[in-house]
């Protein structure tokens, strides 16, 4: 349970009494910064001449009730005797003014943050049926001023037939347990337009609601009714502007407290000098203070340990001047589709029961101000989405973002020392700011343990020399994804790791534009390399290394153009995986390559895969670009598949495999098998008998040399017929000379007709 911060300030000095675990120096700093150390106090001398009016009600002759001075600083009233229905009463009314000694000075109703203190003495309990007390009112008029139904009474302290001092707000009473026969100090502190805290004999009673809706406290009345003890006196009183408001203190588990509008106050001696109010949220774990009003206070807001501030209005925390801080163990909850004005926010810790120091509980909400971590802290989005549009300063701390819904950090992230950002939970985190200044001296920068992180800026991942870790985190289980969106080039090194229960994905989803990753990627575990529909994700410049492999997912194209050496399996489960390294091999050390039904492995340049990598086709396609030569390991067929030799002006090229097996006698279609193409098996287990399982788009011839079985593309028979026809057309004009030359060679005499024709031409 939180204990209150209580203090009393005079014009000459600042006396601060702190009764809580809050750091005293920090509290003093808050008071100095946000109250301007104004803290004026006005004294109200309890003498009859300082009251606006003295009233006797139902006073029979001789007088049974009245008010009188007892010395120079005490006032008493009495009401004794009287028959039923004519019970006498007496009251003294006083308006609050800017000069406590002058009841005719300018009036000043009690303000939010005001503390009014008065001391009373009673020598013994009143007689049965008798009452005495002090009433705080919204006017100096009255109707049955001692009645619980009097709507001009906002609150009161009353010693009645129970023998104890009671706190009344409307028809509700709270028993202080303190009787008469002693000096008792009574305090009323205004916490909002409709709420107050009260103190009797040093004990605070929080979260009281004023009796009259929308009223204010303009005056107070000291009253006696019935058979009250005549030896009871009201002593010194004072009014101070404290500059602080405490909300929700001693709220028990499960309780909800909703104050009215919280505003700034006024100096106790002024009708116009403002006093900034600082607000402190208290309560037990499980309780909550609901801030759903258009608050106008300008001081700081502090959410204490175990307390929850439930904000559902854009001005829940007042104006932008003060700033908001969450003590470790406290929490802010956002709902209602609000955009909180640019309040600077400082958070500490993981909230209540690790629920988050800042929580989004419903609707889409935005915090516009900057966020600073005072220690390792967490933000949780349980429902709806949360946008942090200001800059986020981690200092040397870890920020954990988790929950099942989305978070967008739109401003810049900065950090030093061992600061880092950890993403947990199934929701998505979008980083859209220029985070190039996020350059901690130790560790990595954007740990993606669970959920999805979207990089929507080239420098979203922090300084380019800092590593993004995908999959290790803390829990190391579930699913985690790292996506670039919006046509980005991500230069950060990336480490992909985690245990065997973690499904990891890198690349892009189905958002617009193509994206590129240029940093080195350490594949310590196999990960999904994803490209959404119609998108191309390129992994270039940097190298993919490590014992892990990759699985191509999504219907788009993933291009590997770096000199890679990862050793795990390469699986093309959907879409296209394009191997296109101009220097080195895009999948040079991969242990195996498998291509699923309707998926494609595209070999855009020669020598992209290890010569020993086993190839499995279960309905997929291996396609080579024009002029490409590639050697694989063993080829295994388990479904109707395709070897596509591509097309283009320079189509020559060879696909080589080691052994061959076809578990289901499935057809292997060889497309675009043009002149200059070769399909070669380097093991004697392939022979002409296997050709029945192949369907070639063009003619071919086969040859065997040692253990090599080579299938070479040749023109189709129709091509020969067309060539013969062209040759005949070319030779027709010279056919007769050819015949003559042939006859001459053979020594045959020309015919008579030929001789006559020869003479004629001569």
Order of alpha helices (4+ residues) and beta strands (2+ residues): beta-beta-alpha-beta-beta-beta-beta-beta-beta-beta-beta-beta-beta-beta-beta-beta-beta-beta-beta-beta-beta-beta-beta-beta-beta-beta-beta-beta-beta-beta-beta-beta-beta-beta-beta-beta-beta-beta-beta-beta-beta-beta-beta-beta-beta-beta-beta-beta-beta-beta-beta-beta-beta-beta-beta-beta-beta-beta-beta-beta-beta-beta-beta-beta-beta-beta-beta-beta-beta-alpha-alpha-alpha
